[in-house]
Amino acid sequence: MDALDKLTILADAAKYDVSCSSSGSDRKAVKGMLGNAAPPGICHSFSEDGRCISLLKILFTNKCIYDCAYCVNRASNGDMPRAEFTPDEVVAITINFYRRNYIEGLFLSSGVVKNPNHTMELLVDVVKKLREVERFNGYIHLKGIPGADQRLIDRAGRYVDRMSINIELPTTQSLRLLAPEKSRSEMIAPMGYIKEQIAEYKALSKRFQNTPSFVPAGQSTQLIVGATQEVDLKIIKISEALYNRMALKRVYYSAYVPVGKTEIATPNQLNLLRREHRIYQADWLLRFYGFKADEILTREEPNLDMEVDPKCQWALRNMHLFPMEINRVPFEALLRIPGIGNITARRIMASRRFGPLNFDSLIKMGVVMKRAKYFITCSGQVFGGIDLEPMKLKQQLIDAPKSQTSQMSMFELYPGQFSGGGASYDLSV
Amino acid sequence: MIYLYDGTFEGVLSGIYVMFHQKCPVDAARLMHKDRYQYGIFDEVVLVETQVEEAGKVASSIIETFGQEAFRRIGYAYLSEDEAFGTILFKCLKRAYKLGGMAFENLSDPDILALYKCFNAVARESHRMLGLLRFMELEKGVYYAPFDPTYDLLGLMVPHFTERLNDQVWVIHDIKRRKAAFYNGHEVHFGELDPLDTMSLSAREHDYQKMWQGYFEHIAIDARKNPKLHRQMMPKKYWKYLVEKLH
């Protein structure tokens, strides 16, 4: 099997891991070394599912001794072609892709071969060669193998920019159900350890100039949504705890994709993708908009609304706070208005100093009036004739289906009547 | 009144100098690239001579009054090659000197916003292109990257790649504008370069291109294919030089 075959198999095996970000590391260029890291991150391509390709995201091997029900690489998935790289192959591909500007760096993960320590050693070997032999100074994201020695986590941490240990499923019960060989503590313990080490190295680097870096871009994790029954409130509470207590940089969510034959009942894929999207929006509210999980959702309303975004959902529940006066409320309040994002809020703050803004300039600055108009006044004025009663309001916020999609569903609903479209509805049958 | 400059950055700043000096009213004057201007029969035309010293005065005044960032914005906006850039800049500066130090933050003002839009378009494509540029390895180990950007980005690509690929010999070639940046491992120089007819690739180049194509194809999740989103994130106009989109 040549490197090309291995690459396609091991890219296939890695694609369900959603993380691809290359941001957060400020690795300065050094003369004679290859690469640097750009703090905002750079997308080098976009795959046909529309996701950013920033890092070369591959598994070292997709052979695995575990049998997690949600995972395409589980031991019992017999139809799966298997492959294993050598460390030198991964190094050569990474360096050559990087020199052609295909990638921002490497994201290396792996199935578990023999045992966690053996696997982790192989991964450490790759990153060590990249840094020490090839003098590679680009971005590296390494997956920590649950159950591997602290000593190995420690060694890896000095070479990489980001480390992540996937939490996989939201609760201990669901983990027991779908991944009986993995334990929650094997995931949480190294996360806590990495957090402590990052803090320690940071403190040291303030006193000693030559302190090496340790996971400078921080850690992230991923959890699978929709393979088990948790409500959205539970999921964003977990994320909130991971951000606050484990100081994680990102939590990624992956709508469960049924892979191979499995015992898990297959949920509606389209709804699941929308749910994933809404959870990401809620995650954004946690990280950049100053919301708490308990504000976004409540016990009475524990799930995200599929029809309106989480900020609208929150606003509709809190109509007593609106309308807000654009020319007066503080930055934190602007951020809570549906249709106003971080950049727009900052533009409003800056422009406001020159005099009161009007609706026209708000639109030019990027306010999405379709949503914002129900929640703001501009020098006391209301935009157009609008109705502020929450239930009616919600109807108005829901996007009307586009004409094209309704046509599609018409064809799907009455295949017999509209058979001209394609080969799938053969008249002779 | 119509003022014509020679198309250079110094030229446009010289134009600004003259126009401010002559106290041109903001609505009755235009500043245009002389090669792109079409003479109207009743136009009164002034040909501006490029004066490096006067251009320098304008530049330092902008930096002193509005800061480095404002000047950077103007530089980027110039690279947009927008037909109306000279006039946009004139109006923007007229307004900005009235508003004072933080004027460039006032995006509710249409004249300030117009310049910001030129800047932003260039900044966005420039960031995008840092990712989309593709090098191929030629014989003798030179890495060659042809591209065809909407705006004049060559100068903005260079600092990034002299840092990142500092141990590598490379050429970045703007095919449409027929110019290139050459880096020999130590320093960069710019020069004219016509599109190349033939190139001899290194022995391994083909293998790595194949691998990148294979990777690209397999990293997409079939169940989630979304061609519309794909084209939106990576518009077709950039595909011509993307290895992964050539088959």
Interface residues (C-beta under 8 A of the other chain):
Chain A: A3 L4 L7 T8 A11 D12 A14 K15 Y16 A29 K31 G32 M33 L34 G35 N36 A38 P40 I42 C43 H44 S45 F46 S47 E48 D49 G50 R51 C52 I53 S54 L56 K57 I93 N96 F97 R99 R100 N101 Y102 E104 G138 V257 Q269 L273 R347 A350 S351 R353 F354 L357 N358 S361 K364 M365
Chain B: L99 M102 E105 N106 L107 S108 D109 P110 L113 H127 R128 L130 G131 L132 L133 R134 F135 M136 E137 Y143 A145 H160 F161 E163 R164 L165 N166 D167 Q168 R204 D207 Y208 K210 M211 W212 G214 Y215 F216 E217 H218 I219 A220 I221 A223 R224 K225 N226 P227 L229 H230 Q232 M233 M234 L242 V243 E244
